[in-house]
Amino acid sequence: MDVEREDLMREYLSREAYYFHRSLFKSEISKELADKYIKAHDFVKPSGTDSQFQTIRMVIDLNLDAEAVELALRKKNSQHPLLQKIKILTYLAECNSQYYDLFINEEPSLFKAVAVLTYHVLRTAYKLLKGNIVKLRYGLV
């Protein structure tokens, strides 16, 4: 029975990894990174209430914007399991050379820096608004 439950948990974590990666990086996750995400849960066990884990399931099942929901939830609870899981995936991606360009800018340019910063400020405001609307609409906690 424990092996069957462990297999179901790994299958669900794989689904989480694929969904969160698509939401954050707008691309499919590699099998290698998905496996690392699953293994990370052997060492880092996100904690939370049943309703918080239900929120994660709803985000995935209803195909909600995980990044927007995460941003809205972060304001109220910085230890929400959704935040913990997204941090795990982001840390793992940051260590992978495939994602180097997403995290490191090697070409100094004041104009580009200001443009990118402005874009991300506006994008964050939009995501926060969207996340709060989704949170209220679906009763996410």
LOGUKE-309644 format. One record per atom (N, C-alpha, C): residue number from 1; residue in one letter; atom name; y negated, x negated, z. Coordinates in steps of 0.001 Angstrom, whole numbers, plus 500000, padded with zeros to 6 digits. Example, Ala and Ser with C-alpha at 12.3 -4.5 7.8 and 13.67 -1.06 7.14 Angstrom:
+-----+----+----+--------+--------+--------+
:   i : aa : at :      y :      x :      z :
+-----+----+----+--------+--------+--------+
:   1 :  A :  N : 505690 : 486810 : 507800 :
:   1 :  A : CA : 504500 : 487700 : 507800 :
:   1 :  A :  C : 503300 : 486800 : 507800 :
:   2 :  S :  N : 502250 : 487150 : 507080 :
:   2 :  S : CA : 501060 : 486330 : 507140 :
:   2 :  S :  C : 499970 : 487100 : 507870 :
+-----+----+----+--------+--------+--------+
***
This chain:
+-----+----+----+--------+--------+--------+
:   i : aa : at :      y :      x :      z :
+-----+----+----+--------+--------+--------+
:   1 :  M :  N : 501201 : 499181 : 500000 :
:   1 :  M : CA : 500000 : 500000 : 500000 :
:   1 :  M :  C : 498739 : 499140 : 500000 :
:   2 :  D :  N : 498736 : 498047 : 500769 :
:   2 :  D : CA : 497567 : 497176 : 500832 :
:   2 :  D :  C : 497287 : 496523 : 499488 :
:   3 :  V :  N : 498334 : 496155 : 498753 :
:   3 :  V : CA : 498154 : 495535 : 497440 :
:   3 :  V :  C : 497537 : 496540 : 496480 :
:   4 :  E :  N : 498001 : 497775 : 496536 :
:   4 :  E : CA : 497459 : 498817 : 495667 :
:   4 :  E :  C : 495981 : 499073 : 495983 :
:   5 :  R :  N : 495660 : 499113 : 497256 :
:   5 :  R : CA : 494257 : 499325 : 497670 :
:   5 :  R :  C : 493385 : 498143 : 497251 :
:   6 :  E :  N : 493907 : 496947 : 497386 :
:   6 :  E : CA : 493177 : 495741 : 496979 :
:   6 :  E :  C : 492920 : 495741 : 495471 :
:   7 :  D :  N : 493910 : 496172 : 494693 :
:   7 :  D : CA : 493741 : 496263 : 493236 :
:   7 :  D :  C : 492657 : 497284 : 492873 :
:   8 :  L :  N : 492653 : 498418 : 493556 :
:   8 :  L : CA : 491621 : 499433 : 493305 :
:   8 :  L :  C : 490234 : 498895 : 493655 :
:   9 :  M :  N : 490150 : 498146 : 494758 :
:   9 :  M : CA : 488870 : 497574 : 495169 :
:   9 :  M :  C : 488386 : 496553 : 494147 :
:  10 :  R :  N : 489281 : 495713 : 493653 :
:  10 :  R : CA : 488909 : 494722 : 492640 :
:  10 :  R :  C : 488454 : 495409 : 491348 :
:  11 :  E :  N : 489144 : 496478 : 490983 :
:  11 :  E : CA : 488770 : 497230 : 489780 :
:  11 :  E :  C : 487380 : 497840 : 489941 :
:  12 :  Y :  N : 487112 : 498390 : 491126 :
:  12 :  Y : CA : 485797 : 498978 : 491383 :
:  12 :  Y :  C : 484712 : 497893 : 491396 :
:  13 :  L :  N : 484982 : 496748 : 492025 :
:  13 :  L : CA : 484002 : 495657 : 492055 :
:  13 :  L :  C : 483730 : 495122 : 490656 :
:  14 :  S :  N : 484736 : 495106 : 489820 :
:  14 :  S : CA : 484550 : 494684 : 488432 :
:  14 :  S :  C : 483615 : 495654 : 487723 :
:  15 :  R :  N : 483825 : 496932 : 487941 :
:  15 :  R : CA : 482964 : 497963 : 487351 :
:  15 :  R :  C : 481522 : 497793 : 487836 :
:  16 :  E :  N : 481368 : 497524 : 489136 :
:  16 :  E : CA : 480043 : 497259 : 489705 :
:  16 :  E :  C : 479380 : 496071 : 489017 :
:  17 :  A :  N : 480121 : 494985 : 488899 :
:  17 :  A : CA : 479586 : 493761 : 488299 :
:  17 :  A :  C : 479099 : 494024 : 486879 :
:  18 :  Y :  N : 479897 : 494711 : 486090 :
:  18 :  Y : CA : 479521 : 495009 : 484708 :
:  18 :  Y :  C : 478278 : 495899 : 484671 :
:  19 :  Y :  N : 478222 : 496898 : 485533 :
:  19 :  Y : CA : 477085 : 497816 : 485537 :
:  19 :  Y :  C : 475805 : 497120 : 485992 :
:  20 :  F :  N : 475868 : 496412 : 487118 :
:  20 :  F : CA : 474679 : 495747 : 487643 :
:  20 :  F :  C : 474168 : 494682 : 486675 :
:  21 :  H :  N : 475086 : 493958 : 486056 :
:  21 :  H : CA : 474682 : 492912 : 485114 :
:  21 :  H :  C : 473952 : 493531 : 483920 :
:  22 :  R :  N : 474479 : 494599 : 483394 :
:  22 :  R : CA : 473848 : 495281 : 482266 :
:  22 :  R :  C : 472460 : 495787 : 482665 :
:  23 :  S :  N : 472351 : 496290 : 483889 :
:  23 :  S : CA : 471080 : 496816 : 484368 :
:  23 :  S :  C : 470044 : 495707 : 484576 :
:  24 :  L :  N : 470472 : 494580 : 485102 :
:  24 :  L : CA : 469537 : 493484 : 485413 :
:  24 :  L :  C : 469242 : 492582 : 484224 :
:  25 :  F :  N : 470279 : 492226 : 483477 :
:  25 :  F : CA : 470137 : 491214 : 482428 :
:  25 :  F :  C : 470224 : 491779 : 481012 :
:  26 :  K :  N : 470439 : 493069 : 480897 :
:  26 :  K : CA : 470486 : 493741 : 479584 :
:  26 :  K :  C : 471524 : 493137 : 478641 :
:  27 :  S :  N : 472629 : 492678 : 479194 :
:  27 :  S : CA : 473719 : 492120 : 478388 :
:  27 :  S :  C : 475032 : 492311 : 479134 :
:  28 :  E :  N : 476116 : 492082 : 478417 :
:  28 :  E : CA : 477443 : 492193 : 479030 :
:  28 :  E :  C : 477715 : 490954 : 479884 :
:  29 :  I :  N : 478394 : 491153 : 480969 :
:  29 :  I : CA : 478741 : 490055 : 481871 :
:  29 :  I :  C : 479972 : 489327 : 481341 :
:  30 :  S :  N : 480021 : 488030 : 481562 :
:  30 :  S : CA : 481220 : 487277 : 481188 :
:  30 :  S :  C : 482322 : 487568 : 482198 :
:  31 :  K :  N : 483549 : 487448 : 481765 :
:  31 :  K : CA : 484682 : 487664 : 482676 :
:  31 :  K :  C : 484612 : 486684 : 483830 :
:  32 :  E :  N : 484193 : 485455 : 483543 :
:  32 :  E : CA : 484082 : 484419 : 484577 :
:  32 :  E :  C : 483094 : 484837 : 485674 :
:  33 :  L :  N : 481929 : 485318 : 485281 :
:  33 :  L : CA : 480935 : 485726 : 486272 :
:  33 :  L :  C : 481399 : 486975 : 487022 :
:  34 :  A :  N : 482036 : 487906 : 486336 :
:  34 :  A : CA : 482568 : 489103 : 486995 :
:  34 :  A :  C : 483617 : 488712 : 488035 :
:  35 :  D :  N : 484485 : 487766 : 487690 :
:  35 :  D : CA : 485503 : 487296 : 488640 :
:  35 :  D :  C : 484854 : 486641 : 489862 :
:  36 :  K :  N : 483782 : 485880 : 489631 :
:  36 :  K : CA : 483075 : 485245 : 490753 :
:  36 :  K :  C : 482427 : 486297 : 491649 :
:  37 :  Y :  N : 481891 : 487350 : 491041 :
:  37 :  Y : CA : 481300 : 488449 : 491812 :
:  37 :  Y :  C : 482364 : 489092 : 492704 :
:  38 :  I :  N : 483525 : 489328 : 492134 :
:  38 :  I : CA : 484617 : 489939 : 492901 :
:  38 :  I :  C : 485045 : 489009 : 494030 :
:  39 :  K :  N : 485231 : 487727 : 493736 :
:  39 :  K : CA : 485640 : 486755 : 494763 :
:  39 :  K :  C : 484594 : 486612 : 495852 :
:  40 :  A :  N : 483322 : 486704 : 495483 :
:  40 :  A : CA : 482252 : 486574 : 496479 :
:  40 :  A :  C : 482386 : 487627 : 497570 :
:  41 :  H :  N : 482929 : 488783 : 497217 :
:  41 :  H : CA : 483104 : 489851 : 498202 :
:  41 :  H :  C : 484194 : 489524 : 499228 :
:  42 :  D :  N : 485010 : 488502 : 498967 :
:  42 :  D : CA : 485962 : 488036 : 499975 :
:  42 :  D :  C : 485242 : 487279 : 501086 :
:  43 :  F :  N : 484066 : 486731 : 500764 :
:  43 :  F : CA : 483323 : 485905 : 501711 :
:  43 :  F :  C : 482089 : 486617 : 502263 :
:  44 :  V :  N : 481431 : 487382 : 501412 :
:  44 :  V : CA : 480234 : 488113 : 501806 :
:  44 :  V :  C : 480567 : 489591 : 501699 :
:  45 :  K :  N : 480619 : 490238 : 502810 :
:  45 :  K : CA : 480974 : 491657 : 502813 :
:  45 :  K :  C : 479720 : 492477 : 503095 :
:  46 :  P :  N : 479123 : 493045 : 502030 :
:  46 :  P : CA : 477945 : 493874 : 502248 :
:  46 :  P :  C : 478247 : 494993 : 503239 :
:  47 :  S :  N : 477338 : 495174 : 504167 :
:  47 :  S : CA : 477553 : 496191 : 505199 :
:  47 :  S :  C : 476543 : 497313 : 505037 :
:  48 :  G :  N : 476952 : 498489 : 505472 :
:  48 :  G : CA : 476078 : 499649 : 505395 :
:  48 :  G :  C : 476828 : 500896 : 505817 :
:  49 :  T :  N : 476142 : 502008 : 505743 :
:  49 :  T : CA : 476741 : 503282 : 506123 :
:  49 :  T :  C : 477499 : 503874 : 504924 :
:  50 :  D :  N : 478294 : 504872 : 505204 :
:  50 :  D : CA : 479024 : 505554 : 504126 :
:  50 :  D :  C : 478054 : 506144 : 503099 :
:  51 :  S :  N : 476946 : 506708 : 503575 :
:  51 :  S : CA : 475983 : 507311 : 502643 :
:  51 :  S :  C : 475306 : 506248 : 501780 :
:  52 :  Q :  N : 475125 : 505040 : 502301 :
:  52 :  Q : CA : 474553 : 503959 : 501502 :
:  52 :  Q :  C : 475522 : 503525 : 500405 :
:  53 :  F :  N : 476803 : 503454 : 500735 :
:  53 :  F : CA : 477798 : 503117 : 499711 :
:  53 :  F :  C : 477954 : 504264 : 498709 :
:  54 :  Q :  N : 477742 : 505496 : 499166 :
:  54 :  Q : CA : 477749 : 506638 : 498257 :
:  54 :  Q :  C : 476583 : 506523 : 497275 :
:  55 :  T :  N : 475449 : 506013 : 497741 :
:  55 :  T : CA : 474300 : 505785 : 496863 :
:  55 :  T :  C : 474680 : 504819 : 495744 :
:  56 :  I :  N : 475384 : 503759 : 496068 :
:  56 :  I : CA : 475815 : 502782 : 495058 :
:  56 :  I :  C : 476717 : 503463 : 494033 :
:  57 :  R :  N : 477667 : 504264 : 494514 :
:  57 :  R : CA : 478564 : 504972 : 493591 :
:  57 :  R :  C : 477782 : 505926 : 492686 :
:  58 :  M :  N : 476785 : 506607 : 493246 :
:  58 :  M : CA : 475979 : 507537 : 492448 :
:  58 :  M :  C : 475171 : 506795 : 491385 :
:  59 :  V :  N : 474611 : 505651 : 491751 :
:  59 :  V : CA : 473840 : 504857 : 490790 :
:  59 :  V :  C : 474715 : 504518 : 489587 :
:  60 :  I :  N : 475944 : 504109 : 489854 :
:  60 :  I : CA : 476857 : 503722 : 488778 :
:  60 :  I :  C : 477367 : 504952 : 488025 :
:  61 :  D :  N : 477848 : 505941 : 488756 :
:  61 :  D : CA : 478435 : 507126 : 488119 :
:  61 :  D :  C : 477427 : 507921 : 487288 :
:  62 :  L :  N : 476173 : 507971 : 487749 :
:  62 :  L : CA : 475150 : 508743 : 487042 :
:  62 :  L :  C : 474329 : 507871 : 486089 :
:  63 :  N :  N : 474724 : 506613 : 485977 :
:  63 :  N : CA : 474055 : 505683 : 485067 :
:  63 :  N :  C : 472553 : 505591 : 485351 :
:  64 :  L :  N : 472218 : 505470 : 486655 :
:  64 :  L : CA : 470824 : 505368 : 487067 :
:  64 :  L :  C : 470350 : 503925 : 486927 :
:  65 :  D :  N : 469064 : 503726 : 486920 :
:  65 :  D : CA : 468461 : 502401 : 486809 :
:  65 :  D :  C : 468630 : 501672 : 488152 :
:  66 :  A :  N : 469620 : 500794 : 488233 :
:  66 :  A : CA : 469937 : 500102 : 489484 :
:  66 :  A :  C : 468760 : 499262 : 489973 :
:  67 :  E :  N : 468059 : 498649 : 489054 :
:  67 :  E : CA : 466923 : 497806 : 489437 :
:  67 :  E :  C : 465804 : 498650 : 490064 :
:  68 :  A :  N : 465505 : 499803 : 489487 :
:  68 :  A : CA : 464465 : 500685 : 490019 :
:  68 :  A :  C : 464867 : 501248 : 491387 :
:  69 :  V :  N : 466117 : 501677 : 491506 :
:  69 :  V : CA : 466600 : 502222 : 492777 :
:  69 :  V :  C : 466584 : 501135 : 493847 :
:  70 :  E :  N : 467019 : 499935 : 493476 :
:  70 :  E : CA : 467022 : 498809 : 494424 :
:  70 :  E :  C : 465616 : 498546 : 494938 :
:  71 :  L :  N : 464648 : 498553 : 494063 :
:  71 :  L : CA : 463259 : 498294 : 494446 :
:  71 :  L :  C : 462746 : 499375 : 495400 :
:  72 :  A :  N : 463053 : 500625 : 495120 :
:  72 :  A : CA : 462624 : 501727 : 495985 :
:  72 :  A :  C : 463311 : 501668 : 497348 :
:  73 :  L :  N : 464594 : 501303 : 497365 :
:  73 :  L : CA : 465329 : 501232 : 498637 :
:  73 :  L :  C : 464908 : 500028 : 499469 :
:  74 :  R :  N : 464511 : 498965 : 498814 :
:  74 :  R : CA : 464136 : 497724 : 499504 :
:  74 :  R :  C : 462969 : 497954 : 500455 :
:  75 :  K :  N : 462068 : 498847 : 500085 :
:  75 :  K : CA : 460895 : 499145 : 500892 :
:  75 :  K :  C : 461285 : 499667 : 502276 :
:  76 :  K :  N : 462333 : 500478 : 502313 :
:  76 :  K : CA : 462747 : 501113 : 503567 :
:  76 :  K :  C : 463792 : 500296 : 504324 :
:  77 :  N :  N : 464699 : 499654 : 503596 :
:  77 :  N : CA : 465813 : 498958 : 504247 :
:  77 :  N :  C : 466173 : 497702 : 503463 :
:  78 :  S :  N : 465727 : 496555 : 503945 :
:  78 :  S : CA : 465972 : 495305 : 503222 :
:  78 :  S :  C : 467424 : 494839 : 503309 :
:  79 :  Q :  N : 468243 : 495541 : 504083 :
:  79 :  Q : CA : 469655 : 495166 : 504209 :
:  79 :  Q :  C : 470592 : 496195 : 503582 :
:  80 :  H :  N : 470057 : 497056 : 502744 :
:  80 :  H : CA : 470879 : 498075 : 502068 :
:  80 :  H :  C : 471971 : 497361 : 501265 :
:  81 :  P :  N : 473200 : 497869 : 501265 :
:  81 :  P : CA : 474280 : 497203 : 500529 :
:  81 :  P :  C : 474004 : 497051 : 499027 :
:  82 :  L :  N : 473227 : 497950 : 498423 :
:  82 :  L : CA : 472882 : 497793 : 497004 :
:  82 :  L :  C : 472080 : 496510 : 496816 :
:  83 :  L :  N : 471136 : 496251 : 497704 :
:  83 :  L : CA : 470353 : 495019 : 497624 :
:  83 :  L :  C : 471249 : 493800 : 497807 :
:  84 :  Q :  N : 472163 : 493887 : 498770 :
:  84 :  Q : CA : 473075 : 492780 : 499031 :
:  84 :  Q :  C : 473925 : 492470 : 497796 :
:  85 :  K :  N : 474426 : 493506 : 497148 :
:  85 :  K : CA : 475286 : 493318 : 495975 :
:  85 :  K :  C : 474501 : 492754 : 494788 :
:  86 :  I :  N : 473279 : 493230 : 494597 :
:  86 :  I : CA : 472458 : 492709 : 493507 :
:  86 :  I :  C : 472074 : 491253 : 493773 :
:  87 :  K :  N : 471826 : 490919 : 495031 :
:  87 :  K : CA : 471537 : 489520 : 495384 :
:  87 :  K :  C : 472735 : 488627 : 495076 :
:  88 :  I :  N : 473925 : 489086 : 495408 :
:  88 :  I : CA : 475137 : 488306 : 495126 :
:  88 :  I :  C : 475219 : 488003 : 493639 :
:  89 :  L :  N : 475064 : 489025 : 492812 :
:  89 :  L : CA : 475158 : 488838 : 491366 :
:  89 :  L :  C : 474048 : 487925 : 490849 :
:  90 :  T :  N : 472850 : 488106 : 491352 :
:  90 :  T : CA : 471725 : 487273 : 490910 :
:  90 :  T :  C : 471930 : 485818 : 491302 :
:  91 :  Y :  N : 472370 : 485562 : 492514 :
:  91 :  Y : CA : 472631 : 484183 : 492949 :
:  91 :  Y :  C : 473702 : 483530 : 492084 :
:  92 :  L :  N : 474751 : 484272 : 491788 :
:  92 :  L : CA : 475819 : 483725 : 490947 :
:  92 :  L :  C : 475316 : 483437 : 489536 :
:  93 :  A :  N : 474506 : 484318 : 488996 :
:  93 :  A : CA : 473952 : 484104 : 487657 :
:  93 :  A :  C : 473014 : 482900 : 487652 :
:  94 :  E :  N : 472236 : 482762 : 488700 :
:  94 :  E : CA : 471275 : 481663 : 488791 :
:  94 :  E :  C : 471964 : 480301 : 488768 :
:  95 :  C :  N : 473196 : 480257 : 489235 :
:  95 :  C : CA : 473969 : 479001 : 489254 :
:  95 :  C :  C : 474670 : 478725 : 487931 :
:  96 :  N :  N : 474581 : 479632 : 486985 :
:  96 :  N : CA : 475285 : 479518 : 485721 :
:  96 :  N :  C : 474309 : 479060 : 484633 :
:  97 :  S :  N : 474667 : 478003 : 483912 :
:  97 :  S : CA : 473764 : 477443 : 482898 :
:  97 :  S :  C : 473413 : 478434 : 481793 :
:  98 :  Q :  N : 474248 : 479423 : 481568 :
:  98 :  Q : CA : 473990 : 480452 : 480553 :
:  98 :  Q :  C : 472691 : 481215 : 480849 :
:  99 :  Y :  N : 472281 : 481266 : 482123 :
:  99 :  Y : CA : 471114 : 482033 : 482548 :
:  99 :  Y :  C : 469898 : 481149 : 482827 :
: 100 :  Y :  N : 470003 : 479878 : 482504 :
: 100 :  Y : CA : 468965 : 478901 : 482817 :
: 100 :  Y :  C : 467580 : 479363 : 482357 :
: 101 :  D :  N : 467472 : 479807 : 481119 :
: 101 :  D : CA : 466178 : 480212 : 480557 :
: 101 :  D :  C : 465564 : 481427 : 481266 :
: 102 :  L :  N : 466392 : 482239 : 481907 :
: 102 :  L : CA : 465865 : 483404 : 482622 :
: 102 :  L :  C : 465212 : 483022 : 483945 :
: 103 :  F :  N : 465636 : 481891 : 484502 :
: 103 :  F : CA : 465153 : 481503 : 485818 :
: 103 :  F :  C : 464200 : 480306 : 485795 :
: 104 :  I :  N : 464246 : 479497 : 484749 :
: 104 :  I : CA : 463450 : 478265 : 484681 :
: 104 :  I :  C : 462605 : 478258 : 483411 :
: 105 :  N :  N : 461333 : 477929 : 483573 :
: 105 :  N : CA : 460433 : 477790 : 482429 :
: 105 :  N :  C : 460062 : 476317 : 482310 :
: 106 :  E :  N : 460435 : 475684 : 481228 :
: 106 :  E : CA : 460159 : 474259 : 481049 :
: 106 :  E :  C : 458940 : 473987 : 480180 :
: 107 :  E :  N : 458357 : 475031 : 479592 :
: 107 :  E : CA : 457198 : 474853 : 478712 :
: 107 :  E :  C : 455946 : 475358 : 479405 :
: 108 :  P :  N : 455142 : 474447 : 479981 :
: 108 :  P : CA : 453935 : 474892 : 480683 :
: 108 :  P :  C : 452907 : 475493 : 479725 :
: 109 :  S :  N : 452426 : 476668 : 480065 :
: 109 :  S : CA : 451409 : 477342 : 479256 :
: 109 :  S :  C : 450700 : 478350 : 480147 :
: 110 :  L :  N : 449413 : 478130 : 480383 :
: 110 :  L : CA : 448649 : 479018 : 481243 :
: 110 :  L :  C : 448605 : 480435 : 480669 :
: 111 :  F :  N : 448344 : 480548 : 479368 :
: 111 :  F : CA : 448279 : 481863 : 478741 :
: 111 :  F :  C : 449604 : 482610 : 478894 :
: 112 :  K :  N : 450697 : 481916 : 478584 :
: 112 :  K : CA : 452008 : 482555 : 478683 :
: 112 :  K :  C : 452314 : 482949 : 480129 :
: 113 :  A :  N : 451951 : 482089 : 481072 :
: 113 :  A : CA : 452195 : 482385 : 482487 :
: 113 :  A :  C : 451427 : 483626 : 482928 :
: 114 :  V :  N : 450161 : 483735 : 482545 :
: 114 :  V : CA : 449348 : 484893 : 482910 :
: 114 :  V :  C : 449894 : 486157 : 482233 :
: 115 :  A :  N : 450276 : 486044 : 480966 :
: 115 :  A : CA : 450821 : 487192 : 480246 :
: 115 :  A :  C : 452127 : 487669 : 480879 :
: 116 :  V :  N : 453004 : 486738 : 481193 :
: 116 :  V : CA : 454291 : 487099 : 481800 :
: 116 :  V :  C : 454076 : 487694 : 483189 :
: 117 :  L :  N : 453189 : 487099 : 483956 :
: 117 :  L : CA : 452896 : 487615 : 485293 :
: 117 :  L :  C : 452326 : 489035 : 485220 :
: 118 :  T :  N : 451402 : 489254 : 484313 :
: 118 :  T : CA : 450811 : 490587 : 484137 :
: 118 :  T :  C : 451885 : 491604 : 483740 :
: 119 :  Y :  N : 452731 : 491204 : 482793 :
: 119 :  Y : CA : 453824 : 492083 : 482367 :
: 119 :  Y :  C : 454713 : 492461 : 483557 :
: 120 :  H :  N : 455077 : 491474 : 484364 :
: 120 :  H : CA : 455988 : 491746 : 485477 :
: 120 :  H :  C : 455332 : 492554 : 486597 :
: 121 :  V :  N : 454029 : 492395 : 486801 :
: 121 :  V : CA : 453333 : 493224 : 487780 :
: 121 :  V :  C : 453372 : 494689 : 487328 :
: 122 :  L :  N : 453054 : 494925 : 486062 :
: 122 :  L : CA : 453078 : 496294 : 485529 :
: 122 :  L :  C : 454497 : 496863 : 485517 :
: 123 :  R :  N : 455465 : 496026 : 485149 :
: 123 :  R : CA : 456867 : 496459 : 485105 :
: 123 :  R :  C : 457362 : 496816 : 486509 :
: 124 :  T :  N : 456976 : 496023 : 487498 :
: 124 :  T : CA : 457382 : 496286 : 488877 :
: 124 :  T :  C : 456783 : 497597 : 489377 :
: 125 :  A :  N : 455516 : 497838 : 489066 :
: 125 :  A : CA : 454888 : 499108 : 489465 :
: 125 :  A :  C : 455632 : 500283 : 488828 :
: 126 :  Y :  N : 455964 : 500153 : 487545 :
: 126 :  Y : CA : 456720 : 501206 : 486843 :
: 126 :  Y :  C : 458094 : 501407 : 487479 :
: 127 :  K :  N : 458803 : 500304 : 487751 :
: 127 :  K : CA : 460149 : 500398 : 488332 :
: 127 :  K :  C : 460098 : 501011 : 489732 :
: 128 :  L :  N : 459065 : 500669 : 490509 :
: 128 :  L : CA : 458934 : 501238 : 491847 :
: 128 :  L :  C : 458698 : 502740 : 491774 :
: 129 :  L :  N : 457812 : 503159 : 490886 :
: 129 :  L : CA : 457561 : 504589 : 490694 :
: 129 :  L :  C : 458831 : 505297 : 490239 :
: 130 :  K :  N : 459496 : 504733 : 489236 :
: 130 :  K : CA : 460735 : 505323 : 488718 :
: 130 :  K :  C : 461802 : 505386 : 489813 :
: 131 :  G :  N : 461945 : 504295 : 490567 :
: 131 :  G : CA : 462944 : 504249 : 491639 :
: 131 :  G :  C : 462694 : 505296 : 492708 :
: 132 :  N :  N : 461431 : 505484 : 493079 :
: 132 :  N : CA : 461105 : 506501 : 494084 :
: 132 :  N :  C : 461389 : 507907 : 493567 :
: 133 :  I :  N : 461110 : 508150 : 492305 :
: 133 :  I : CA : 461399 : 509462 : 491718 :
: 133 :  I :  C : 462911 : 509714 : 491692 :
: 134 :  V :  N : 463671 : 508714 : 491241 :
: 134 :  V : CA : 465135 : 508839 : 491197 :
: 134 :  V :  C : 465692 : 509031 : 492605 :
: 135 :  K :  N : 465169 : 508259 : 493549 :
: 135 :  K : CA : 465618 : 508354 : 494947 :
: 135 :  K :  C : 465408 : 509770 : 495487 :
: 136 :  L :  N : 464243 : 510336 : 495236 :
: 136 :  L : CA : 463960 : 511700 : 495705 :
: 136 :  L :  C : 464797 : 512738 : 494965 :
: 137 :  R :  N : 464902 : 512576 : 493653 :
: 137 :  R : CA : 465640 : 513553 : 492839 :
: 137 :  R :  C : 467107 : 513659 : 493251 :
: 138 :  Y :  N : 467729 : 512510 : 493514 :
: 138 :  Y : CA : 469170 : 512498 : 493824 :
: 138 :  Y :  C : 469462 : 512365 : 495318 :
: 139 :  G :  N : 468436 : 512296 : 496147 :
: 139 :  G : CA : 468632 : 512194 : 497594 :
: 139 :  G :  C : 469313 : 510903 : 498005 :
: 140 :  L :  N : 468948 : 509802 : 497373 :
: 140 :  L : CA : 469584 : 508511 : 497661 :
: 140 :  L :  C : 469051 : 507923 : 498968 :
: 141 :  V :  N : 469959 : 507332 : 499711 :
: 141 :  V : CA : 469563 : 506694 : 500990 :
: 141 :  V :  C : 469997 : 505251 : 501037 :
+-----+----+----+--------+--------+--------+
***
